[in-house]
Amino acid sequence: MPRPIHFDLGAMDPDRAIAFYKAAFGWTVERWDGPFEYYMITTGGPGEPGIDGGLAPTKDEGIETNLTLGVASLEDAIAKVTAAGGTIVGNIDTIPGVGRIVNCKDTEGNTFSFMEELQPDKHVELGELSGV
């Protein structure tokens, strides 16, 4: 059963947003050492209930929170979502060193993502892109 493993927030002014989340919730925010601008959010300590997330710069005001669900197989999860009436938005993307991700919409237009985390026995090439 897919479970929430990550959330994403959009921010027109990342510095302002980071200051807000640090002051309002005490979250720790650090820039990700990856191929694009992104910030990792830690919402609590080890062993505490909850999930961590991230923040990405955006040009659009009012970007909603996107919830990421962990799955063992993107292809199986995509099949279940489309059979239930949802849609897939875009292609399967690879996040180097992390895994494969795809964006979806439910029947009400809410967005969410599936993440198939990179397994030690699976090799994913930088920039790999698979169509759905």
C-alpha positions, -999 to +999 in steps of 0.1 A: +000+000+000+015+034-010+023+056+020+033+093+021+071+096+022+078+132+011+061+165+005+071+194-018+064+231-013+067+258-040+081+292-032+084+324-052+110+336-027+128+306-013+147+327+013+115+342+026+097+308+027+127+291+045+127+319+071+089+314+076+091+276+081+121+279+104+104+305+125+068+291+125+076+254+129+113+251+138+120+231+107+156+227+094+161+236+058+193+230+038+201+234+002+202+200-017+235+191-034+219+181-066+217+192-103+190+219-096+180+244-069+161+225-042+160+226-004+156+196+019+132+202+049+136+182+081+105+184+101+115+165+132+141+143+148+150+106+141+123+083+154+096+110+156+064+104+136+060+123+104+077+129+071+103+153+057+100+173+025+115+198+002+110+233-012+115+243-048+116+278-064+086+286-086+073+316-106+037+308-097+020+322-066-002+298-046+015+266-057-001+238-037+017+212-016+024+180-035+025+147-016+048+120-027+038+083-021+064+056-020+058+026-043+077-006-052+069-002-089+059+029-108+044+009-136+021-010-112+011+022-093+004+039-127-018+011-138-039+012-106-043+050-107-054+050-144-078+020-138-094+040-109-099+070-131-068+091-123-044+105-148-007+106-153+008+141-158+040+140-179+067+113-181+085+092-155+116+113-145+148+101-128+163+120-099+199+109-100+209+090-069+173+090-056+150+071-079+122+075-104+091+098-100+059+105-118+032+131-112-005+122-112-039+136-107-069+120-089-104+122-101-109+156-084-078+172-099-056+169-068-020+163-077+004+138-061+035+119-071+047+083-069+084+077-061+101+044-068+133+048-047+166+036-062+174+001-050+210-010-046+206-036-073+190-012-098+212+011-118+196+043-131+215+064-156+217+102-152+190+118-173+171+086-180+136+094-191+109+068-198+076+077-214+043+066-200 
